[in-house]
């Protein structure tokens, strides 16, 4: 869950397939994690119909951006030790 929030904090928005192909997250794990993040109102999922094949686009909500920012700060503190 934390990894996905931090990825979205950097990338801004990604489609479902990018998480699987580029970030190495299994589809099963991704489905479960996205459902939990959506329930917590940390992400939104919209359909991008501007392409030949519509894609689900995942992005952080305002609440999600705040949480991701704090997680990034914690990661930096822990990485500094």
N, C-alpha and C positions, 0 to 999 in steps of 0.2 A: 504494500500500500504506500509506504513512504517513498519507495523507488519511483513509483508512477507519479506521485505528486511532484517529486523533484524533477523528473523528466519534463513534465508539463510546465513547471516553473521556468525551465530553460527554453523549451521549444515553443511555448505559448499554446499551440494546438497541434494535434496529430490525428491521423486517421487510425482506425483499429488495426489495419494491416501493418502499418509502420511499427506499431508496438511489437508485433509478432516477428516481422522480418528484420527490422533494424535494431531493435532493443532486446531481442532474444527472450521475450516473455511468452510463455505458452498460452494458447487460446483459452484453455480451461481456467488457468490462473487469472488471466486478464478479464474474462467474463465475470468471475466471482468478485474480483477486486473492484472492477468498475461498478458493479451493482451496489457494493457496500459504499463506495465513494459517492455514488449518486444519492443513495439513501441519506447520507450525512450532509448532503447539499454542498459537496466540495467540488463536483464536476458537473458539466452539462454535456449532453450528447445531441448533436444536431446532424441533419442529413445535408450533405453538400451535393446538390443536383446539377452543379455547373459543369460537371465532367460527363464523359460518355457513360461511365458507371457510377451511380450515386454511391457516396462513401459516408460512413459515420465519422464525424469529426468530434473529438473529445477535447474539451478545454476546461480550465479552472473557473469556478465561480469567484466572486469577490471574497467570499469566506475561504474558499480553497486557496486563493492567492495569499491570504494572510497566514494560513496554516503552513503552506509551502515555504513562505519566507522565514517563518520561525524554525522550520525543520532544517532549512539551509543554514541558518545561523548556528543551530546545534551541531550540525555536521561539521561546520568550520571549526567550532570550538573543540570538538572531539578529535578532529584531524590534526589540530595544532599541538596536541600533546604527544 
